Amino acid sequence: MADKGVTLYFMRHGETVFNRYNKIQGWADTPLTKEGRLDAIRSGLGMRDIPFHAVYTSDLRRTIETAQLVLRDHPLRDQLSLQMMPEFREVCFGSLEGQNATEVWTNLYKTLQRTFDQNDGRNVIEEMNQIKAMDPDHIGENFMEFWTRVEQGLIKLIDKHRDTNQHILIVSHGMTIRNILHELIPDFKLSDMIDNSSLNIVEYSNGQYHLKALNQTSHFALRKEAVERDFSLLPMTLFEK
């Protein structure tokens, strides 16, 4: 008899306004761009055959909207409801939110005297602790503050869904997903960034996590133009370009 487990589909939200303009975005919450919404739909179209049993998001608007668009064409959409979990919020950057992302990361790694592709196990901890140190108000999260809340969310999910062989969708954030994978998956490379609307699939069984897909976008609906023609059915926003 095959071992029972659970499959977790970690999906990053679609592109947002701050993503588009390369600004630091953690607990700040800008809306999805048109491109972000289209990609969320395309990703969802490619997941129609996955029999999701539950869908979780963070409590930030961009993950909720992404999940709604993902489920728009799913055959089980009427049986699924979004469950918001603040545990899966993005990293809090404090007063660094909204600043130029390239400048922040360059300054961070200059201070650490490291390059981003030096992937030893200390990087996540050092990186997040330095984020808090760089915040003049020191309200950004250090590693322990971040991981304590995220781990609580993971424990809740595993306790509820372990040994069910269910498929669970979790719409979260780039750094949150990356840091979760770094903590759970042996030999995960920190330099692998998480793309908007991508799937990162993790199987959990017998107390072990196994990475099955990283930054998967091959499932996206190929005919973007067909999706875009249907875009008029979506509510208008100020960021249609």
N, C-alpha and C positions, 0 to 999 in steps of 0.2 A: 504493500500500500504506500502510495506517495506521501511524503511529508506534507502536512498542512502548514500554511503560512498566510501572508497577506502581501499584496503588491501595492506599493505606494507610487503614485504618479505626481511628482513635484513639478508644477508648471509655473514659470515666471509670468507675471502680468504682461500685457501688451505695452508697446511703446507709449510713453507719456510725454507731456510737454517738456518737463525737465530732462527726460532722456534725450529728446530731440535736440535740446540746446546744451547738452553736456554739463548739466548742473547736478550737484550733489542732492540726492533725494532719499531720505530715510523715512522719518515720520511725517515730513512734509508730503502733501498728497495732491499732486496735480492730475488733471484728467487725461484720459487716453487721447492720443492724436487719431486722425482718420486712419493712418497707417497701422497704428496699434490696434484699432478696433477691427480693421479688415483682417489682420494677421490672427487675432483671437478667433474670429469666425472661421478662417481657413484651418487653424489648428483644430478647432472643434469639429469641423467637417471630417477631418482625418481621424477623429476619435469616435466616430459614430458606432463603430463595431465593438468598442470596449464596454463591457457590461458594468458600468460603475454602480457601486452600492451606496456610496456616500460621497459628498463633495464638501470640502472645507476651504475656507479662505481666511486671510487675515481680516482684521476689521477696518482696513483702509480701502477707500473707494476704488482705487485702481485694480485691486484684486477682485473685488465684488463685481465690478462691471465686466472684467475679463471673463469671470466664471459664467456670468449671465449670457455673454455672447458665445462662449464655448458650448453651453447647453442648448442654445437656441434651436439647433437642428438635430439634437440627440434624441433617439427614439424613446429614451427613458426620462425625458425632461420633466414630464408630469409626475413622475414618481420620486424625483430628487429635489431636495430643498437645500439651499446654501446654509452652512453652519459656520458662523464667524468665530474665529479664535484669535484673540489679540496676541497669543503666544507666538504666532507666525508672522508678526509684523517685521518690517525691515529693521536693520540696525538704526539706532537713533544717533544722528551726527551732531545734535545740539545746535550751537550757533554756526556750524559749518554748513548747515542746510542751505541750498540755493547758491553756494559758491561754485566757481568753475571746477569741475571734477578733475581735469588734468592737473591743474595747479595744486589742488589739495593732495592728490596721490603722489605727485612729484615731490612735494615738500615732506610728505609723510615718509617716503622711502629714503629721501636724502637724510632725514633725521635718524632713521634706523640704520643708515649706511648699508643698505641692501638694495638689490634690484628685485623687481616684482617676480622674476622667474627663478629666484633662489628658493626652492621648495622644501625647506625642512619643516619639521613639525611645529616649530615655534612661531612660524609666520603669522598664523591666525591670531594667536594670543598677543604677540607683539604689535601687530597691526591694529587690533581693536583697542588695546591699552593706549597706543599712541594717538588714536582718534580722540579719545577722551582727554588726553593731555594737551592736544592741539586746540581743543575747544576752550576759549577763554572763560566761559561760564561753567565748564566741567559738568555739563548736563548730558553730554553724549554718553553712550554706553561703553564700558570696558568689556573685556571678554567674559568675565564671570557674570556680570549683570545680564549680558545678552544670552549666554548659554543657559543660565539658570531658568529664564522664562521659556526659551525654546525647548529645552529638554522636558519641561513640565508638559508642554503640548504634545511632544512625541510620546511620552509615557501614557498620556490619556488616550491617544490614538491606538497605540499598540495594545494597551489593556482592553480596549473595546473591540478591536478587530483581529487580534492575534488568532491564528489557527482557524480562520474562517474561509480562506482561499478567496477573499473578496478583493475587489479592485477599488482603490480609494484615490480620488483626485484631491490634491492639495494645491491651491493657487496661492502662491506666496511671492517672494521677492528675490532679486538676484544674489545679493550678499547672504541673505538668510539661507537660501538653498545651497549656495556654494559652501558656506560654513557648516551646514548640517552634513553635507556629503563629506567634507574634510574630517569631521569628527567620527562619522559612522563607517566610512569606507576605507579600508587599508590601501595605501599607495595612491590615494586620490591626489591629483596635481592641483595645487592651489591656483596656478596660473590659468587654469581652464575657467574662463568667465561664462556666466550663464546668460544665454540670449533671451530676448523678449519672446514670449509665447512658446518657448521650447519645452519639451518634456524631458524629465530626468527620472528614470524609472528605477526603483529600488525594491527588491524582494526581501522580505524578512521571514526567516523560518529558523527554528531551533536556536533562537537567540543570536543569529547572525544576520548581518545586512549584506546584500550582494547587489552591486551596481549593474543594471542591465542595459541602460541607455543614458547617454550624457549629451545634453544640448541637441536632442533629436528634433529636427524640423522636416525630415523627409516625409512625414505623414501629412504635411500641409496640403490642402486642396491646391492642385496645380493651376487651375484656371482662375487666377486672381481677378481677371477682367469680369468673369461671370459673377463672382462675389461682389465686385464693386458695382455692377449694374443694380444689384439688389440693395445697395447701401442706402438708397433713398427711403427705405422702410424703417431705418433707424432714426432715433431722435437726433435733431441737429445739435451741434456744439459750436463753440467759437473757434475750434481748431480743426477745420475740415481740410487743411492743406498739409 
